[in-house]
Every structure is written in structure tokens, then in C-alpha cells.
Amino acid sequence: MMPVAEKDLDPRLQDLLRYWQGKRAGRRYAARADFDPLDLKPVLGNILLVDVVAQDDGSSRFRYRLFGSEFTFYHGRDLTGQWLDDIANTGFRDELLALYREVVTAGEMRTLSYDYLVDDRRHRFQAVLLPLSADGRRVDMVLGCGVPVAVY
């Protein structure tokens, strides 16, 4: 996974970023309740919602609340309700968990590019991870959106 400059993001992701920034309305975080799914129609199948679940030891676990239909297509199954730390591919899992922890700890969005292998072809995606907070202080959810941008 590699960072991507905002200006180099796919236009669909740039639109989503502008929407998220508007929903923040001067606050540090937007809340999930601020979003209307109809406004996200161009990327709805590419959306992930990840719950940040506080643990007794102060750490967090991450669970897919929503696993968009496009992700289901690429992964071959719907991961809604699954814990991210149960992902079998340990390298991918560890990198993904580190990225989500970074978003939660810093309280800041991340933009990235990554490749996914499907039928011996490399699919390049760009993605954004956006922190959300119901109480305005603690990140309790991450809205992710990944869109395919190239096939090699």
C-alpha cells in the first residue's frame, strides 16, 4: 500500500472527500449519521464501514459493518460482520490493521493505492479512509472507499 496525493486521486474519491469535508461542517470529524447513502450512489458498492471496537486493555478491534458489493465481488464473499484480525492472509491483515490503527490514533484521513490480484491480472485500486465519530471526540468508525483505476 502506497500513499497517494489528494490531487492524484480518482475523481470519484475526490468527490467523496469534498462530501466528507462538507459533512464535517467545521468539526474535526463527521459522524456516520451525517451521511445520506443516496448521496454516495456513485461509489456505494465501493464503500466499507468499519466499526472501531474498544477493548478492555485500551486497544481496538475492527469489524466490517458494511462490506460493499464491489469488495464482495473482488474478495469472492461478503465480509460484513467479520473482524479484520481474522483475515487469513497475515501480511495483508497486518498491513491493513496498522493502517486502520493509524487513522484512529491520528484521527486523520489516509489516501492510498494498492494492487489486488484477480485471475492472474493485477488490479490497481485507489482508496480513502475517513475517520468518523458519533461524539466528536473519539473515532468510532472508519468509512473506506476503494475504486479500481487500472488493470495490468
N, C-alpha and C positions, 0 to 999 in steps of 0.2 A: 504494500500500500504506500502510495506516494502522495504528498500534499499537492494540491492544485490551487493556483492563484484564482481568486474570485473572478477576475476578468477573463480567465480562460475556461470557465465552466460552461457547460452546455446551457443554451438559453432557457430550457425548462427549469434547470436548477437555479439560474439567476432570478427567474420569475418567483420561484419558491422562496428564495432568500429575501426578496423585496416584500413578499407577502408576510413572512415571519417577522421581518423588521417592523412592518406596519402594525402587526398584531401586538408587538411589544409595547407600542404606544408610550414610549419614553421610559418604560420599565426595563429592568435588566433582563427579565425573562417573560416570554409569553406563556400562557397556560394552555393545556390541551383544550379546555372549554372555549378558548378564543377562536378556534378553527372550525370552519364550516366545510365538511367533506365535499360539498358541491363546488366550493372554490378551488379544490385540489383536483378536480376532474382530469386535467391533462396529465397528471402524474399519479393518480390514485392507485393504480396497480403496482406502482414502484415505491409505495410508502411502507415503512416499518414504524411501528410504535414499540418502544422497549421500556418496560417498567424498571425503575431503579428501586430495588427492594432492600431496605436497610436490614442488616444482620445485628445480632446481639453484641458481636465483637467490634462493631463500628464499621465493618466493611460493607460492601454492597454486592448483591447478586443482580443479574439482569435476566429478564424474561420477556420473550416476544409477546406482546399484547395483540399485535396485528402484524401479519406477515403477508404483504401484498401479493396479488395473483401473479405478477411478473416474477417475483422472487420464488414463488412456488413452482413456476414453470422451470426456472433455471436449476433449482435445487431438487426438483422431482417430487417434492412433498411440501405440505403446509407445516410450518414450524410454530404456528400460533400456539401459545401456551407453554412452549418449551424453554428451558433455561439455556442460556448461551454457554454456560460452563459444561453442558452435556454434549456439545458439538464434538464429534468423534475425531476430526482432523485437528490434532493437538497444535500444530504450528499455526494454522488459520485461527483456531479458537483463542490461543494465547495472544495473538496479534489483535484480534477483534476485541477481546476483553480489555486489553491495555488501552485501546483507542476509546472505548466507552468510559473507562475509569478516568481517562484524561479529560473527556468532555464534562463529566460530572464534577471532578475535582477543580478544574479551571473555570467551569461554568461558562465556557465559550464554545462556539460552533467550530466544527472542523470540516474542511473540504478535502477530498481525496480522489485518487484514481487507483483502480485495481483491475486485475485480469482474472477471468474465470474461464476454465477450460470446459467446453461442451462439444461432444462429438469430434474430438481431436482438433477443434478450432478454438483459438483464443479470442474471447470476447472482452473488450475493454469497456469498463464502466467508469463513470464519474459519480461521486456521491457527496452528499452533505449530511452532517449530523448536527441537529439543533437541540440545545437544552431547553426543557420546558419545566415549569414549576407552578404547582397549584397555589402555594402560599407566597410566592415571590421571593423566597429566600433559599430554599433547598431544591436542587434539581431532582425531580421525582420521575421524570420520563425523558426519553430522547426520541425525537422524531427524525427518522432517517429517510433518505430518498436516494435511490441509485438508478441511473439510466444508462442503457447501453449506448456507446458512442462510436464503436468500431468493431469489426470482426477481422481477424488475421488468419 
